[in-house]
Amino acid sequence: MTEKVQNISQKLSNNPKDIQVYFIGVGGIGMSALARYFISKGATVSGYDKTSTELTRTLEASGINIHYEDNVQLIPKEVDFVVYTPAIPANHTELNFYKDNGYPVLKRSDVLQIITETSFNICIAGTHGKTTTTSMVAHILRHSGYGCNAFLGGISANYQTNFWSNPNIVVVVEADEYDRSFLKLKPDVAIITSMDADHLDIYGTKEELQKTFIQFSEKLKPLGLLITKFGIGDNVQFTYPDKETYSYNNTSSDCFATNVRIENGSYIYDITINGETIKDIALSMGGMHNIENSVAAIAVAKHLKIDNEKIKEAVAAYRGVKRRFEYIIKNEEHVLIDDYAHHPEELRALITGVKDMYKGEKITLVFQPHLYSRTNDFANEFAESLSLVDELILLPIYPARELPMPGVDSNMILDKVSAVNKRVLSKEELKQWMSDHKPKIVVMAGAGDIDTLVIPVKNILETK
């Protein structure tokens, strides 16, 4: 731990009510969880974000002062430290003011390191699947009465927040591989859900990314537990001594589901954890991949010796995460599902899950590619997954932190998709198309600002 981090850790342990914290990018899902943590401790919190959103408005309602202009005249000068996200561009005026004037400036991962330094940590990592699995673990611990502090990468539909606190010194945290952030965590229990190629702008190669996940597993404390998806990685060997594997239904793994069926819109199934079977688990959330996520979450609960009936009650009460297979409309006339999927494998799981729930129905998918680099790196893989739908609408690429790349746009994917009904539309064109066609089953997916279109599309579909 650096001297700067140690000094802030000392301030936190003394009297957090005396601390003033400024967040650059406070509206990000991970940053907002940290902001809520400091508010819960009585600290004074303020921040900047590029745009006002439902999330930032919720933060403002909790007492956080937020402005939406990169302007040093608007920032507080009396702050103990500044937290920023790697998504903030290097030329950001406020960030450089704080750096140039000697303020302690920390990445989000540094702050998570401070918070979790002395707690029992359950850390969930993976290129996809980690947000739902993290929220499942945290929900089971909360609902069962075991208790935990939670830092989630999405808004829990059960609790309408991505952070909660508890006197129990157990922390459930989503471990982010972007920028190698998760290497600053020290897990007591670690789950690795997936290691598919992603963030190649950071890692360069899939092999380098996998090496970093191995390094993450080596951060486990002695007497901990490593839980990995069965068959994960290409010839990847995890050396941590106490480990378990899980899968959807592969009986060669330590933890798996069997006897899966659909009853009244829910999955009902049995789960075997290290030879012990819990019968008739009920999950009211679409997608076979979410059954697999629940296997990993229940494996953690069993490791913590939570009672089987409490586990079943918790899973039955689980309502998912905002923008993870989230039903916006679900009736006889229309189904509208919103999902954060932005990687080819996430899209494949999402589409397969929808097709499983609505066998024989025509599915219209609206997808907004996220990042020029990701589109360029995985155009073939995106096209292969998107070819599974009956009708495809692509929005222009959401650039996030990137500048345009020559020759890279949504048509790069569209041209490779085998589906006959396919097109690229602007946001306004999409609204008109929805008004003209009003398809029965619509899935909207992406990690950019496609979520701002969900309610407009909902209103269009519901208009008689």
C-alpha positions as a Python dict, from the first residue, in 0.01 Angstrom:
ca = {
    (1, 'M'): (0, 0, 0),
    (2, 'T'): (143, 336, -102),
    (3, 'E'): (201, 614, 153),
    (4, 'K'): (-82, 818, -3),
    (5, 'V'): (-325, 528, 34),
    (6, 'Q'): (-205, 460, 390),
    (7, 'N'): (-269, 822, 490),
    (8, 'I'): (-625, 810, 358),
    (9, 'S'): (-682, 472, 521),
    (10, 'Q'): (-580, 628, 852),
    (11, 'K'): (-825, 917, 806),
    (12, 'L'): (-1104, 671, 732),
    (13, 'S'): (-1034, 467, 1043),
    (14, 'N'): (-1019, 776, 1267),
    (15, 'N'): (-1334, 975, 1190),
    (16, 'P'): (-1489, 944, 843),
    (17, 'K'): (-1739, 1221, 931),
    (18, 'D'): (-1453, 1472, 905),
    (19, 'I'): (-1360, 1362, 551),
    (20, 'Q'): (-1445, 1554, 232),
    (21, 'V'): (-1429, 1349, -90),
    (22, 'Y'): (-1465, 1462, -451),
    (23, 'F'): (-1557, 1215, -729),
    (24, 'I'): (-1474, 1278, -1095),
    (25, 'G'): (-1718, 1057, -1285),
    (26, 'V'): (-1949, 1011, -985),
    (27, 'G'): (-2234, 885, -1205),
    (28, 'G'): (-2048, 568, -1306),
    (29, 'I'): (-2194, 252, -1159),
    (30, 'G'): (-1883, 161, -960),
    (31, 'M'): (-1807, 520, -858),
    (32, 'S'): (-2161, 581, -736),
    (33, 'A'): (-2140, 278, -506),
    (34, 'L'): (-1827, 426, -348),
    (35, 'A'): (-1995, 766, -316),
    (36, 'R'): (-2285, 601, -135),
    (37, 'Y'): (-2038, 425, 95),
    (38, 'F'): (-1885, 757, 205),
    (39, 'I'): (-2229, 913, 250),
    (40, 'S'): (-2321, 618, 473),
    (41, 'K'): (-2014, 696, 687),
    (42, 'G'): (-2118, 1060, 726),
    (43, 'A'): (-1848, 1205, 499),
    (44, 'T'): (-1907, 1512, 282),
    (45, 'V'): (-1928, 1400, -81),
    (46, 'S'): (-1946, 1600, -404),
    (47, 'G'): (-1868, 1524, -764),
    (48, 'Y'): (-1867, 1584, -1137),
    (49, 'D'): (-2022, 1388, -1423),
    (50, 'K'): (-2066, 1456, -1791),
    (51, 'T'): (-2445, 1426, -1797),
    (52, 'S'): (-2736, 1416, -1557),
    (53, 'T'): (-2893, 1069, -1535),
    (54, 'E'): (-3142, 887, -1318),
    (55, 'L'): (-2847, 759, -1113),
    (56, 'T'): (-2690, 1102, -1058),
    (57, 'R'): (-3029, 1245, -963),
    (58, 'T'): (-3064, 970, -703),
    (59, 'L'): (-2719, 1058, -568),
    (60, 'E'): (-2814, 1426, -550),
    (61, 'A'): (-3126, 1332, -354),
    (62, 'S'): (-2902, 1152, -102),
    (63, 'G'): (-2709, 1474, -35),
    (64, 'I'): (-2429, 1465, -292),
    (65, 'N'): (-2363, 1795, -470),
    (66, 'I'): (-2299, 1723, -841),
    (67, 'H'): (-2224, 1952, -1133),
    (68, 'Y'): (-2210, 1867, -1505),
    (69, 'E'): (-1947, 2101, -1647),
    (70, 'D'): (-1570, 2040, -1646),
    (71, 'N'): (-1492, 2367, -1473),
    (72, 'V'): (-1237, 2427, -1195),
    (73, 'Q'): (-1445, 2724, -1075),
    (74, 'L'): (-1714, 2479, -965),
    (75, 'I'): (-1499, 2231, -773),
    (76, 'P'): (-1437, 2227, -397),
    (77, 'K'): (-1083, 2325, -299),
    (78, 'E'): (-1099, 2191, 59),
    (79, 'V'): (-1107, 1816, -3),
    (80, 'D'): (-913, 1536, 165),
    (81, 'F'): (-883, 1333, -153),
    (82, 'V'): (-1016, 1296, -507),
    (83, 'V'): (-1144, 974, -666),
    (84, 'Y'): (-1159, 927, -1043),
    (85, 'T'): (-1248, 652, -1285),
    (86, 'P'): (-1012, 539, -1567),
    (87, 'A'): (-1292, 633, -1810),
    (88, 'I'): (-1212, 1002, -1747),
    (89, 'P'): (-995, 1141, -2032),
    (90, 'A'): (-637, 1238, -1949),
    (91, 'N'): (-698, 1601, -2052),
    (92, 'H'): (-983, 1653, -1806),
    (93, 'T'): (-942, 2001, -1658),
    (94, 'E'): (-1059, 1925, -1305),
    (95, 'L'): (-855, 1606, -1278),
    (96, 'N'): (-539, 1787, -1387),
    (97, 'F'): (-605, 2077, -1150),
    (98, 'Y'): (-611, 1841, -853),
    (99, 'K'): (-303, 1652, -975),
    (100, 'D'): (-106, 1969, -1048),
    (101, 'N'): (-186, 2118, -708),
    (102, 'G'): (-76, 1821, -502),
    (103, 'Y'): (-413, 1682, -391),
    (104, 'P'): (-425, 1309, -313),
    (105, 'V'): (-582, 1165, -631),
    (106, 'L'): (-686, 799, -630),
    (107, 'K'): (-839, 557, -876),
    (108, 'R'): (-1161, 385, -773),
    (109, 'S'): (-964, 61, -726),
    (110, 'D'): (-735, 229, -471),
    (111, 'V'): (-1036, 325, -261),
    (112, 'L'): (-1181, -24, -276),
    (113, 'Q'): (-842, -152, -161),
    (114, 'I'): (-859, 77, 142),
    (115, 'I'): (-1215, -19, 230),
    (116, 'T'): (-1155, -394, 205),
    (117, 'E'): (-813, -406, 370),
    (118, 'T'): (-938, -557, 699),
    (119, 'S'): (-1270, -719, 597),
    (120, 'F'): (-1372, -1069, 489),
    (121, 'N'): (-1400, -1024, 112),
    (122, 'I'): (-1607, -1214, -142),
    (123, 'C'): (-1485, -1092, -482),
    (124, 'I'): (-1653, -1185, -810),
    (125, 'A'): (-1455, -1141, -1132),
    (126, 'G'): (-1513, -1225, -1498),
    (127, 'T'): (-1541, -1065, -1838),
    (128, 'H'): (-1915, -1126, -1818),
    (129, 'G'): (-2157, -1267, -1562),
    (130, 'K'): (-1996, -1092, -1267),
    (131, 'T'): (-2262, -828, -1198),
    (132, 'T'): (-2552, -1071, -1174),
    (133, 'T'): (-2345, -1321, -975),
    (134, 'T'): (-2225, -1049, -737),
    (135, 'S'): (-2579, -926, -677),
    (136, 'M'): (-2701, -1283, -622),
    (137, 'V'): (-2432, -1350, -361),
    (138, 'A'): (-2500, -1021, -184),
    (139, 'H'): (-2876, -1072, -196),
    (140, 'I'): (-2855, -1424, -51),
    (141, 'L'): (-2636, -1298, 234),
    (142, 'R'): (-2869, -1005, 301),
    (143, 'H'): (-3201, -1191, 264),
    (144, 'S'): (-3085, -1485, 478),
    (145, 'G'): (-2980, -1257, 763),
    (146, 'Y'): (-2612, -1343, 730),
    (147, 'G'): (-2538, -979, 647),
    (148, 'C'): (-2284, -812, 422),
    (149, 'N'): (-2164, -486, 276),
    (150, 'A'): (-2213, -480, -100),
    (151, 'F'): (-2048, -293, -387),
    (152, 'L'): (-2234, -389, -704),
    (153, 'G'): (-2178, -312, -1070),
    (154, 'G'): (-2551, -265, -1128),
    (155, 'I'): (-2865, -152, -948),
    (156, 'S'): (-3026, -434, -750),
    (157, 'A'): (-3392, -465, -846),
    (158, 'N'): (-3469, -590, -494),
    (159, 'Y'): (-3317, -293, -313),
    (160, 'Q'): (-3293, -20, -582),
    (161, 'T'): (-2928, 48, -502),
    (162, 'N'): (-2576, -68, -589),
    (163, 'F'): (-2444, -33, -233),
    (164, 'W'): (-2555, -127, 115),
    (165, 'S'): (-2384, -150, 450),
    (166, 'N'): (-2409, -391, 741),
    (167, 'P'): (-2234, -430, 1079),
    (168, 'N'): (-2098, -769, 966),
    (169, 'I'): (-1743, -711, 836),
    (170, 'V'): (-1812, -911, 520),
    (171, 'V'): (-1779, -729, 187),
    (172, 'V'): (-1920, -857, -142),
    (173, 'V'): (-1756, -669, -427),
    (174, 'E'): (-1759, -686, -804),
    (175, 'A'): (-1394, -725, -906),
    (176, 'D'): (-1334, -529, -1225),
    (177, 'E'): (-1066, -656, -1464),
    (178, 'Y'): (-1055, -332, -1664),
    (179, 'D'): (-722, -155, -1607),
    (180, 'R'): (-624, -454, -1387),
    (181, 'S'): (-817, -292, -1101),
    (182, 'F'): (-904, -621, -930),
    (183, 'L'): (-539, -695, -852),
    (184, 'K'): (-565, -449, -562),
    (185, 'L'): (-822, -667, -383),
    (186, 'K'): (-750, -942, -130),
    (187, 'P'): (-1029, -1201, -151),
    (188, 'D'): (-1121, -1459, 110),
    (189, 'V'): (-1356, -1611, -147),
    (190, 'A'): (-1313, -1546, -520),
    (191, 'I'): (-1538, -1639, -810),
    (192, 'I'): (-1419, -1623, -1171),
    (193, 'T'): (-1714, -1647, -1409),
    (194, 'S'): (-1540, -1607, -1746),
    (195, 'M'): (-1215, -1508, -1915),
    (196, 'D'): (-1322, -1444, -2273),
    (197, 'A'): (-1113, -1201, -2474),
    (198, 'D'): (-1210, -842, -2391),
    (199, 'H'): (-1043, -507, -2316),
    (200, 'L'): (-775, -583, -2573),
    (201, 'D'): (-697, -211, -2572),
    (202, 'I'): (-558, -278, -2222),
    (203, 'Y'): (-430, -635, -2246),
    (204, 'G'): (-329, -673, -2609),
    (205, 'T'): (-401, -1046, -2622),
    (206, 'K'): (-644, -1295, -2471),
    (207, 'E'): (-347, -1478, -2317),
    (208, 'E'): (-234, -1167, -2132),
    (209, 'L'): (-586, -1115, -1997),
    (210, 'Q'): (-597, -1474, -1873),
    (211, 'K'): (-260, -1434, -1701),
    (212, 'T'): (-405, -1138, -1513),
    (213, 'F'): (-701, -1347, -1394),
    (214, 'I'): (-453, -1604, -1265),
    (215, 'Q'): (-275, -1323, -1079),
    (216, 'F'): (-612, -1226, -932),
    (217, 'S'): (-664, -1582, -806),
    (218, 'E'): (-321, -1568, -642),
    (219, 'K'): (-438, -1266, -437),
    (220, 'L'): (-659, -1499, -233),
    (221, 'K'): (-575, -1504, 136),
    (222, 'P'): (-462, -1830, 302),
    (223, 'L'): (-750, -2068, 386),
    (224, 'G'): (-968, -1902, 123),
    (225, 'L'): (-1176, -2058, -156),
    (226, 'L'): (-1149, -2017, -534),
    (227, 'I'): (-1465, -2093, -738),
    (228, 'T'): (-1423, -2102, -1115),
    (229, 'K'): (-1654, -2188, -1402),
    (230, 'F'): (-1588, -2543, -1521),
    (231, 'G'): (-1365, -2554, -1829),
    (232, 'I'): (-1275, -2187, -1807),
    (233, 'G'): (-990, -2062, -2023),
    (234, 'D'): (-768, -2240, -2277),
    (235, 'N'): (-547, -2474, -2079),
    (236, 'V'): (-542, -2228, -1788),
    (237, 'Q'): (-423, -2380, -1462),
    (238, 'F'): (-519, -2224, -1129),
    (239, 'T'): (-274, -2322, -857),
    (240, 'Y'): (-466, -2203, -551),
    (241, 'P'): (-503, -2517, -334),
    (242, 'D'): (-869, -2490, -220),
    (243, 'K'): (-1083, -2459, -532),
    (244, 'E'): (-1419, -2567, -669),
    (245, 'T'): (-1569, -2561, -1017),
    (246, 'Y'): (-1929, -2487, -1117),
    (247, 'S'): (-2133, -2516, -1434),
    (248, 'Y'): (-2488, -2503, -1561),
    (249, 'N'): (-2534, -2879, -1585),
    (250, 'N'): (-2197, -3052, -1628),
    (251, 'T'): (-2188, -3323, -1363),
    (252, 'S'): (-1808, -3337, -1385),
    (253, 'S'): (-1796, -3005, -1199),
    (254, 'D'): (-1822, -2973, -820),
    (255, 'C'): (-2140, -2764, -835),
    (256, 'F'): (-2413, -2791, -1101),
    (257, 'A'): (-2788, -2779, -1174),
    (258, 'T'): (-3011, -3066, -1282),
    (259, 'N'): (-3378, -3132, -1352),
    (260, 'V'): (-3436, -2785, -1498),
    (261, 'R'): (-3792, -2697, -1604),
    (262, 'I'): (-4005, -2387, -1656),
    (263, 'E'): (-4313, -2341, -1438),
    (264, 'N'): (-4528, -2026, -1429),
    (265, 'G'): (-4255, -1815, -1588),
    (266, 'S'): (-3982, -1930, -1345),
    (267, 'Y'): (-3701, -2182, -1368),
    (268, 'I'): (-3732, -2469, -1119),
    (269, 'Y'): (-3425, -2686, -1072),
    (270, 'D'): (-3209, -2886, -831),
    (271, 'I'): (-2854, -2784, -740),
    (272, 'T'): (-2576, -3016, -628),
    (273, 'I'): (-2295, -2854, -428),
    (274, 'N'): (-2005, -3090, -352),
    (275, 'G'): (-2234, -3394, -340),
    (276, 'E'): (-2521, -3231, -148),
    (277, 'T'): (-2840, -3163, -345),
    (278, 'I'): (-3087, -2882, -277),
    (279, 'K'): (-3414, -2957, -455),
    (280, 'D'): (-3663, -2726, -626),
    (281, 'I'): (-3472, -2401, -640),
    (282, 'A'): (-3698, -2136, -800),
    (283, 'L'): (-3548, -1849, -1002),
    (284, 'S'): (-3777, -1585, -1154),
    (285, 'M'): (-3521, -1453, -1401),
    (286, 'G'): (-3479, -1543, -1767),
    (287, 'G'): (-3173, -1701, -1924),
    (288, 'M'): (-3011, -2038, -1864),
    (289, 'H'): (-2686, -1851, -1793),
    (290, 'N'): (-2854, -1705, -1484),
    (291, 'I'): (-2915, -2056, -1352),
    (292, 'E'): (-2539, -2105, -1387),
    (293, 'N'): (-2475, -1775, -1206),
    (294, 'S'): (-2699, -1894, -924),
    (295, 'V'): (-2495, -2217, -892),
    (296, 'A'): (-2183, -2008, -818),
    (297, 'A'): (-2371, -1784, -574),
    (298, 'I'): (-2518, -2079, -387),
    (299, 'A'): (-2174, -2240, -369),
    (300, 'V'): (-2059, -1932, -175),
    (301, 'A'): (-2363, -1950, 54),
    (302, 'K'): (-2293, -2317, 130),
    (303, 'H'): (-1927, -2233, 201),
    (304, 'L'): (-2054, -1982, 459),
    (305, 'K'): (-2283, -2252, 604),
    (306, 'I'): (-2608, -2070, 532),
    (307, 'D'): (-2913, -2292, 584),
    (308, 'N'): (-3057, -2459, 271),
    (309, 'E'): (-3410, -2330, 327),
    (310, 'K'): (-3281, -1975, 370),
    (311, 'I'): (-3090, -2012, 44),
    (312, 'K'): (-3404, -2132, -137),
    (313, 'E'): (-3612, -1847, 5),
    (314, 'A'): (-3349, -1593, -97),
    (315, 'V'): (-3319, -1720, -455),
    (316, 'A'): (-3698, -1729, -492),
    (317, 'A'): (-3712, -1365, -379),
    (318, 'Y'): (-3429, -1254, -610),
    (319, 'R'): (-3544, -1002, -873),
    (320, 'G'): (-3223, -949, -1064),
    (321, 'V'): (-3025, -640, -1160),
    (322, 'K'): (-3140, -339, -1356),
    (323, 'R'): (-3049, -386, -1723),
    (324, 'R'): (-2972, -757, -1680),
    (325, 'F'): (-3254, -945, -1858),
    (326, 'E'): (-3483, -679, -1712),
    (327, 'Y'): (-3846, -698, -1819),
    (328, 'I'): (-3976, -349, -1907),
    (329, 'I'): (-4298, -486, -2060),
    (330, 'K'): (-4427, -839, -2008),
    (331, 'N'): (-4782, -904, -2122),
    (332, 'E'): (-4977, -1085, -2393),
    (333, 'E'): (-4927, -809, -2651),
    (334, 'H'): (-4563, -714, -2604),
    (335, 'V'): (-4240, -814, -2431),
    (336, 'L'): (-3961, -558, -2393),
    (337, 'I'): (-3635, -672, -2232),
    (338, 'D'): (-3345, -439, -2148),
    (339, 'D'): (-2995, -579, -2103),
    (340, 'Y'): (-2640, -447, -2057),
    (341, 'A'): (-2488, -711, -2290),
    (342, 'H'): (-2200, -558, -2488),
    (343, 'H'): (-1968, -855, -2553),
    (344, 'P'): (-2034, -1130, -2812),
    (345, 'E'): (-2064, -1403, -2549),
    (346, 'E'): (-2301, -1190, -2338),
    (347, 'L'): (-2517, -1134, -2645),
    (348, 'R'): (-2516, -1505, -2725),
    (349, 'A'): (-2631, -1588, -2370),
    (350, 'L'): (-2897, -1315, -2380),
    (351, 'I'): (-3038, -1419, -2718),
    (352, 'T'): (-3033, -1789, -2626),
    (353, 'G'): (-3213, -1710, -2301),
    (354, 'V'): (-3487, -1511, -2476),
    (355, 'K'): (-3534, -1781, -2740),
    (356, 'D'): (-3559, -2038, -2463),
    (357, 'M'): (-3829, -1841, -2281),
    (358, 'Y'): (-4024, -1759, -2601),
    (359, 'K'): (-3986, -2062, -2823),
    (360, 'G'): (-4107, -2011, -3179),
    (361, 'E'): (-4159, -1635, -3142),
    (362, 'K'): (-3997, -1373, -3367),
    (363, 'I'): (-3733, -1178, -3175),
    (364, 'T'): (-3626, -823, -3266),
    (365, 'L'): (-3294, -717, -3115),
    (366, 'V'): (-3174, -356, -3094),
    (367, 'F'): (-2802, -344, -3021),
    (368, 'Q'): (-2572, -46, -2968),
    (369, 'P'): (-2206, -146, -3012),
    (370, 'H'): (-1982, -10, -2735),
    (371, 'L'): (-1635, 125, -2823),
    (372, 'Y'): (-1469, 140, -3164),
    (373, 'S'): (-1186, -83, -3044),
    (374, 'R'): (-1419, -358, -2922),
    (375, 'T'): (-1618, -344, -3246),
    (376, 'N'): (-1298, -368, -3450),
    (377, 'D'): (-1156, -653, -3240),
    (378, 'F'): (-1472, -866, -3234),
    (379, 'A'): (-1672, -779, -3547),
    (380, 'N'): (-1683, -1144, -3657),
    (381, 'E'): (-1784, -1268, -3312),
    (382, 'F'): (-2053, -1001, -3279),
    (383, 'A'): (-2193, -1096, -3618),
    (384, 'E'): (-2201, -1464, -3525),
    (385, 'S'): (-2399, -1398, -3205),
    (386, 'L'): (-2631, -1141, -3362),
    (387, 'S'): (-2713, -1379, -3648),
    (388, 'L'): (-2913, -1584, -3394),
    (389, 'V'): (-3199, -1330, -3394),
    (390, 'D'): (-3482, -1300, -3646),
    (391, 'E'): (-3457, -924, -3683),
    (392, 'L'): (-3161, -698, -3603),
    (393, 'I'): (-3136, -323, -3562),
    (394, 'L'): (-2794, -173, -3496),
    (395, 'L'): (-2747, 177, -3357),
    (396, 'P'): (-2428, 375, -3428),
    (397, 'I'): (-2130, 287, -3208),
    (398, 'Y'): (-2123, 445, -2863),
    (399, 'P'): (-1766, 581, -2835),
    (400, 'A'): (-1740, 625, -2454),
    (401, 'R'): (-1376, 719, -2389),
    (402, 'E'): (-1255, 663, -2748),
    (403, 'L'): (-1208, 870, -3063),
    (404, 'P'): (-1340, 730, -3396),
    (405, 'M'): (-1132, 470, -3580),
    (406, 'P'): (-1116, 491, -3962),
    (407, 'G'): (-1340, 233, -4127),
    (408, 'V'): (-1497, 116, -3802),
    (409, 'D'): (-1873, 165, -3769),
    (410, 'S'): (-2186, -43, -3710),
    (411, 'N'): (-2197, -150, -4076),
    (412, 'M'): (-1875, -340, -4009),
    (413, 'I'): (-2086, -580, -3802),
    (414, 'L'): (-2404, -556, -4010),
    (415, 'D'): (-2233, -671, -4330),
    (416, 'K'): (-2121, -991, -4160),
    (417, 'V'): (-2461, -1079, -4003),
    (418, 'S'): (-2644, -1362, -4180),
    (419, 'A'): (-2993, -1254, -4068),
    (420, 'V'): (-3205, -1127, -4357),
    (421, 'N'): (-3390, -857, -4161),
    (422, 'K'): (-3112, -623, -4055),
    (423, 'R'): (-3047, -250, -4064),
    (424, 'V'): (-2855, 36, -3901),
    (425, 'L'): (-3077, 316, -3768),
    (426, 'S'): (-3020, 638, -3581),
    (427, 'K'): (-3198, 687, -3249),
    (428, 'E'): (-3473, 895, -3410),
    (429, 'E'): (-3511, 646, -3695),
    (430, 'L'): (-3544, 367, -3439),
    (431, 'K'): (-3837, 540, -3269),
    (432, 'Q'): (-4014, 584, -3602),
    (433, 'W'): (-3946, 222, -3699),
    (434, 'M'): (-4087, 99, -3367),
    (435, 'S'): (-4396, 315, -3418),
    (436, 'D'): (-4448, 174, -3769),
    (437, 'H'): (-4386, -194, -3689),
    (438, 'K'): (-4454, -248, -3316),
    (439, 'P'): (-4289, -593, -3292),
    (440, 'K'): (-4413, -830, -3022),
    (441, 'I'): (-4079, -925, -2862),
    (442, 'V'): (-3808, -658, -2845),
    (443, 'V'): (-3470, -690, -2677),
    (444, 'M'): (-3255, -378, -2629),
    (445, 'A'): (-2889, -439, -2549),
    (446, 'G'): (-2571, -239, -2501),
    (447, 'A'): (-2349, -61, -2247),
    (448, 'G'): (-2369, 291, -2392),
    (449, 'D'): (-2664, 529, -2375),
    (450, 'I'): (-2917, 292, -2533),
    (451, 'D'): (-3086, 283, -2193),
    (452, 'T'): (-3217, 635, -2261),
    (453, 'L'): (-3425, 487, -2545),
    (454, 'V'): (-3588, 214, -2338),
    (455, 'I'): (-3874, 423, -2196),
    (456, 'P'): (-3947, 594, -2531),
    (457, 'V'): (-3967, 249, -2696),
    (458, 'K'): (-4186, 124, -2409),
    (459, 'N'): (-4425, 416, -2459),
    (460, 'I'): (-4437, 354, -2835),
    (461, 'L'): (-4513, -17, -2792),
    (462, 'E'): (-4785, 52, -2534),
    (463, 'T'): (-4957, 319, -2742),
    (464, 'K'): (-5272, 177, -2899),
}
